[in-house]
Amino acid sequence: MEIDESWMPTLLCIVNDSIKYNDSLRNSQTVKDVEDIEEWMMSIYQFKGYLSEKIRQNKELLSKCEEYFED
């Protein structure tokens, strides 16, 4: 499957927002099984790593997406 490069900044924003949301959820009192959230977050971090690797292979794309790389 090919994803148009113009979607990469959007994908990175979605991933970053998902990390923030799930981290808040993990620390809330409403979650019964924190380990499930942590496991899901590991998958999200792995996906972000994959996206980052693909983006860094293209200098033009990297310059468009740099501001979306959060730690």
PEHURA-V981817 format. One line per field, one symbol per residue. phi: phi as a letter, one per 30 degrees, with the letter a starting at -180 (. if undefined). psi: psi as a letter, one per 20 degrees, with the letter a starting at -180 (. if undefined). A space follows every 10 residues. Layout:
phi=???
psi=???
This chain:
phi=.ccedddded dddddddddd ddddddcddd ddbddddddd dddddddddd eedddddbdd deddcedcdc d
psi=pppphiighg gggggghggg ghggghjrii phnhhgghgg hhgghgghgg gggggiiohg hghhihiioq .
